[in-house]
Amino acid sequence: MKITYLGHSCFQIDTGKAKLVFDPFIRPNELAKGKVDIDKVEADYILVSHGHEDHTADLVYLAKKTGAKVLGSWELHNWVNKQGIENTHPLNFGGSWEFDFGKVTYFQALHSSSFGDGSYAGSAGSFIVTTYDHCFYFAGDTGLFQDMKLIPMFHELDFAFLPIGDNFTMDAEQAVIASDFIRCDEIIAMHFDTFGFIKIDKEKATKSFENMGKNLIIPEIGKSIEK
């Protein structure tokens, strides 16, 4: 499995059977300029955690360019259809669906959600993806909440994507607790440094995990991780 960081909370994951893109926000991200060319990003599926612009700014463009199937809440599915994109699959909390690359389970998140035009985007969510050789959790934007403890009752995670930027989401110290809740010691950081509200101390964040015997990977934009 190849994981490429496209900036903010946007990742491309090549499972070997399909290319998944999460929360497409590339062109407006100043930190991604010169490092990521959206016209070279391939996608078979686009998974969207919620409607905020820093997770959907490039959704319509990328979906139309690639023909990828868009996965998200019922409200997101309806909104995307109205943008002229019919290749969608709606999900809601607790539900799962088998795709050609594996199984996707839609899980809750503790966060608000609306589209850039101010319309209702449903509740913010997250994804648990199970492929033939990996199981991972993409938390989206979220604060720490007790129901994360439900995840290891049904899934044995190999790694997880957690926000660590604070202000709008968890910070690194809360993400350490979240990693305990989900029983996962291999964490890939997201939602940090993109703008002033979420600038982090990377060394401090890394030590927060090291002190608990866990591994925090702080990815570099445009670089890939092999799993």
Steps between C-alpha positions, in 0.01 A plus 500: 500500500638839396385810690577839345443817699339774291483750786269596788269194538528388139661165422514271201512132598586241240368170634633303204145460371378860506621852568311675780516875559382641832372856557631671184643843585801569280486813283406745781772357728802730481721232658423260213592740221789365293476166681167360379350535151129426524489408132736212570299366794328173413189380681256211470317602817479828690406471867376819664470532877293822508404809305743768616694666219840387627379145428290551188652791305624270222230234531290595198802571279675174586183289476419635154861468382551141618146358493562369853212379714435741789429353845355699788188582695152499348502880502837514326378248243199723422714815480754336267218373276380859466849596379454264205682199649290185498767243589445504877433262787327634814577363847383566852629418847540134579457400137752316283532414134724265303686657208745339261796601719343401834247606760422855615326567831367848573561613857415818687723799573466781752496806275270736311429481127369735230579569137671813374167642387369471857269206431467208742753223444370244749710393797877474473623143471801274463592178320632158596640328194577128488693372199641153434812577707436812712240662722524872572297785648473843339359717778428815301465814711411402853538567865563220746188301587424183691331313214840455336529208743241316288740472206730225637193295595452440126830589332867431561673808362844493343527880495282809529486857370430744784485882502750666735473871417288611799256797487253327263587139594698298750854597581784247518451422871133421444593298191718281723192425710301436181764249393442319829124503443540344154787271612732612227862601556586602142357846431531721191446867580274733302324837523804697618707804388280590200399837647570700812236349727652151476877555508665234716826425678598183314768394747261535792227309314738216416620475860141482626470172313851372572443545873213254475689250286316599183611617156378827348579545132490865395483472120660735247286640220562321174684212668384139531495241778499126436289274721 
